[in-house]
Amino acid sequence: MVQDLSNKKMPKLLVTVPFDKGFHFKVESGAYTGLTATSLFEFAEKVKVVDVNSILFHYPRGDFQNWVENTVGDKELANRFCFVRTGLSGESLRNQLLKITQKRIRELKK
């Protein structure tokens, strides 16, 4: 069930966007991994398990940042993603993105 995005009182982490607006994880060849996130919580869960090549494909392009800011509406989290050190290995990048996202989810729960 898609939640009403017009409810400004709803914490961002609870907002679920329609599937077509979800983050569709792909790899460099453009092939869809079969994983889509429709909320920040789902995004964190998918980052844990998606093929690391998908993370290495999306992060340098700013895809995660753009989706979080423009679709979910969380500019703060998008900005935090921009401070992840460049040149990290796939698993290190995965862990940093996951840590930042989980911290933001905890903040939004308060």
Order of alpha helices (4+ residues) and beta strands (2+ residues): beta-beta-alpha-alpha-alpha-alpha-alpha
